[in-house]
Amino acid sequence: MLAAVSAAAEAIAKTTGASIPALTEDLTAIGDIPNFDSVLSEDVAGEIFEALGLPAELDENPFIDENRAATLGETIDKFLDLVNARPKDK
């Protein structure tokens, strides 16, 4: 999950020339990573959903916690909760 966020941050840096901060669990992707906004967070979340085998149409954005940007620690916890909540194959 962190690798996907890191890849998005690196793509932003390459495209815009922006400096990307070190990714820590207290960093918020939306707000702390230049040009990483709520729209891009939806795209990145969809890519992570797909990589984790989750339905891409989930009405969930782990990068947002209620009405604020979630920290990366909170974001990863949300992705893990979604993975653990999915139905298990029999």
N, C-alpha and C positions, 0 to 999 in steps of 0.2 A: 504494500500500500504506500509506504513511504517512497519506494522506488518510482511509483507512478507520479506522485506529487513532485518528486525530484526531477523526473523527466519533463514534466510540464514546466517547472521553473527554469530548467536549462533551455527549453525551447523558447520561453519568453526572453531569457537573457540573450540568446543567439539572435532572435528577431529584433529586439528593441535595444540591445546593448545595455540593458539595465543590470545593475549589480544585485545579485541574489544573496540574501542573508543565509547564514548557516541554518539548516532545518533542525529545530529542536522541538520537543513536545509542547513547549509553551508558545511557540510561534503560531500565529493564525495565518493560514494560507491567504485568506481574503483580508487584505489590509497590510500584511507584512511583506508579501511577495509582490513586487511591482507588476501591475497589469493583470494580476490574478484576481478576477472579480467573480461575482455570483454566477454570471453566464458561463465563464470558463470552468467554474467549479462544477457546474452541471455536466459539462462534457467530460471532465476528468473523473467525476463520480461514475458516469456511465461506463467509462473504460475500465474502471476498477471493478464495478459490478460484473461486467463481462468476464474479466480475468478471474474473478472469484466464483463464477458460475451462478451469479444472481440474475434475476430478470432485470433487463436494462430499463424497463418501464416502471420500476419501483418509484413511488411518489415520496422520495426521501432524498435529502441532500445532506450527507454527513458533515459537510463543511460549514453548515449553519446550525446553530443551537438556539432554538426559538427565534429571537430577533437579533442575534449577534453572531459574529464570526466565531466558529469553534476553534479551539487550539488544535494543533496536530494530534496531541495526545487524545483529546476528546473525539476527534475525527476517526482515528484508528480504532478507538473503543467502539464507536458506532458501527463501523464496518464489521468488526468482530461480532458484535451483537446480531447484526443482520445475517452473517454467516451461520452463527449458532442457532438462529431462529428458523432457518430454512428447513423444509421437510427433508428427512433423511430418506435415501433410496432404500427400498426393501430388497 
